[in-house]
Amino acid sequence: MQEPGSAVRGDYLTRQRYALATALRQGRGKRSYQLAEHLAAEGGVHRSDVLAATTLLLACRAVRDGDTEAASRFTRRLRGLDKGSVELVHQLMWLETGREQGWLPRARYDALLAYARRENRFDLARRAGSIQAREDAPSGWWADLEHQLGPWN
C-alpha cells in the first residue's frame, strides 16, 4: 500500500528530474545546480553524486560547444568535488558511451570492470556485458574531454 501523497511526490520528483535534464541539455549551469541541490534534498540522491554528474554533464556540453572558458570552470569545480562521486560518474559515462557505441577502448573497458569489482557494483559489470573491448584509442570530443577532465590527470 502506498503512503498518502507518495504518488504526488513521485510525480513531482519525476518532473524535477526532467527539468534538470532539460537544463543540462541547454547548458544552463546555475539552474542545473539549483535543480541538482533540490533533487539531492528531496529525492534521496547523494548530494555529491548528483553534483558530480551535473558538473560532468555541463563540462561535456561546454567541450562539445567549444566553450573552453566554461569547460575550464567546470573542470575546476569537478576536481573540487568528492573523488568517489567523480569516479562514479566517469565510470557511468564510460558505461553509457560503450553501450551506445557497442565498444570501448580496452583500457577503459578494463578500468570499468575493475571499478565495478572494487566497489561491489556488479550491476555495472552486468550492464557492461554487451560492450566489446577494442584495442582502439579514444578519439574525438570524448578523448578531448577525458584529457581535460579525467580524475587521473
N, C-alpha and C positions, 0 to 999 in steps of 0.2 A: 504494500500500500504506500502511495506517495504521501510525503508530508504536505500539509496545506501550503500552497504557494510555491512548491518546488518546480512545477511546470512553468510557472510565470518566470521564476528565477532562471531556469534553464533557457527559456526563450530569450531572456534579457542578456544572458552571457553569450548566447549564440550571436545575437545582434552586435554585441561588443567585439567579439572575435572577428566578425565580418567587417566592422568599422576599422579595426586595427589592420586587417589585411588590405583594405581599401587605402588607408592612409600610407601604408608601406609601399604599395604599388605606385602611389602618387609621389613618393619621396618626401612626404610631409613629416619631418623629424619631430618637431615639438608635439604635434598632435599624436604621432605614433607613440612617443614616450608617455604622454598622458594616458592613452588607452592601455598601454602595457602596464603601467603602475596600477591602473584601475583593475585590470584583469588579475594581477597578482594579489590584490587586496580582496577581491570579490570572488574570484574563480578558482581558488585553490591551486594556482600555478606558482611555482617557486619564483620569487621576485628576480633572483639573479639569473635564472634560466630565461625568463621572458625578456629581460633587459638585454641579455647577450644575444638572443635571437633577433630582437628588434634592431639592435646595433649592427649585427652582421648583415641583415637584410637591407638596411639603409646603406651600408657600405657597398654592398653588391650593386644596388641601384646607382650610387654615385659613380662607381667604376664603369658600369655599363653606359652611363650618360657622359662619361669623360670629364666629370667634375672632380678634378684632383684635390681641390681645396676641401670639399666636403668629404671625400674619401679619406684624406689625412685626418680630418677632425674625427670621423667615426673610428678610424684606426686607433687613435689615441684613447678614445673613450672605451673601445673594446678591450684594449690592453689593461685598462684600469679596473675591469670587472673581475668577478670571481673566476679563477683559472679553470675550475672544474666545469662551470657553466659554459665558458668559452670553448673548451674542448668538446663538450657535448654537442653544442650547436655546429661546430665544424664537422664533427663526425656525422651528424644528421644531414648536413648539406651534402657531404660526400655520398651518403647513402641515397639520398633522393636524386642527386645528379647521376649516380651509377644506375639506379633503377630506371631513370628516364632514358638514358642513352644505351643501357644494356651492358655497359662495361665501365671499368675504372683502370687507371694505371696500376700495375702490380703493387707498387709501394703503397699507394692509397688504399687499395683493397686489403692488403695485409695489415695496415695500420688500423683500418676499420674493424677487422676481425679481432685484432689484439685488444683494442679498446673494449669491444663487446665482452670478451673473456675477462679482462681485468676488472671491469665494472659490473660483471654479472648481468649484462644486458643481452640475454640470449634472444630477446625479441629482435634486436638489431641484427644479430648474426643470422637469424631465420629469414628476415627480410632481405638480407644481402645474398641469400641463396641463389637468386635468379641473375645475379650480376657476374659477368665474366671478368677475370683479371687478365689484362694485356700488358705487354712489355712497353707499350707506348708511353711517352712522357706527356704530362699535362700540357695543353696548349690553349691559345685563345684567351678570351677575357677571364676565364676561370683561373688559368695559370697566373695571369697578372694579379688577380685578387688574392690567390694563395700566397704569392710572393710578398704582397703588401701587408696582408692581414694575418698570415699564419702564426699560430702560437709558438712555432719552432723558430721564428725569426728573432 
